[in-house]
Amino acid sequence: MTQRLYSYLKDPYLTHLPTWVLEIGELDGRPFVILNDTVFYPEGGGQPADRGRLGELRVVDVQKTDGHIRHFVDGPAPTVGTSFRAELDWSRRFDHMQQHSGQHLLTAVADRLFGWNTTSFHLGPEVCDIELDTPSVEQEQLDEIERFIGDVVREDRAISSRQVEPEFLETSNIRSRGLPPGHRGLVRIIDINGLDECACGGTHLRSTCELEAVKLLGTESIRGGTRLFWVAGRRVLDRLHRHELRNRRLRELLGAADEELPEVAELKIEQQKQARRRLQRLEQRWAQAAAEALSSRQGPWVEAHFEETGAGPLGQIARTTVEKSPDLAVFLTAEDEKGAYFVLAKGEQSEVEPAQVGPLVAKALDGRGGGKGAIFQGRASSLERRDQALAALS
Ligand SMILES: [Zn+2]
């Protein structure tokens, strides 16, 4: 089939259009309409579908199937012949035009400066990326691409489209990643004056100055190639704005200037690690002292409760106590901000059986636990009925 020249291709700056319903249908329960002409771009070539309104209906997706453009709407499709005003979500579309034209320019410059081919393009809601057929990219090369693009933006080069015969592609230098299956008829070419020609069905800016800027963000390796992340147009300022807000917050939190933020953050993390290690050492010494005190008491059961103590130190106190006094058994509980814990442990010469009384204690504390032989430990839902747990020991 031949490619029909819809209004969104004839004039990508057209934001609304009087139109009427040619055909209606449904796909997987989603109603759609086909119009006699449209300003809505259907998803394709890396560029997402447009959004907007058809009269009162919201257009939630636009897809091209067998040459027909299906406008999926958020309500029952109107009858065939209904006419209304198609209204484009222009700020979303203009953003897509900035990103897509930015991609053409970026691809052309990467090829011109370093001979890298672009093998795919993805226009994300926040960030765009292209895949380049090079295993690695240096920061200096990214800087050079960015500077070159900046020059082209300032040169205010015209971006235009025209239609050519498909055979023309084979004999020209026009970039093309192959025509879509079933394509017949003329092929649309996007031309950045004096710099690049590319077969493309997308919507584009009319001049490089409307790109405002292109900022390369970073790369990652992928299947022998390199994925390059970037943003163009208004997204550059939006991103800078978010960076500034984040930096301001970090400056307040860390009490440092922008340039010092990474070093100050590194220092704070190191200090925190040291403090944690010191806390662990103190906790161990404290557990040792607590076990010392418990081991001097009389059995057969010794019990104690510890506030602001976790399951780890609690187990350590229990084990150390019965090591020091093998004729004792201990029942210990503790609580910290994460929950409540209990432990039962017996020394070698103690005759009580933690594994037998453990489940009774767990039940009294509405908790769960486990263990075999000399130790039984677990978590408690609450320590309110600690007295009942104590009663279960005897
Ligand atoms: Zn394109």
Boltz pocket constraint, residues with backbone or C-beta under 6 A from the ligand:
constraints:
  - pocket:
      binder: B
      contacts: [[A, 45], [A, 100], [A, 104], [A, 198], [A, 199], [A, 200], [A, 201], [A, 202]]
      max_distance: 6.0
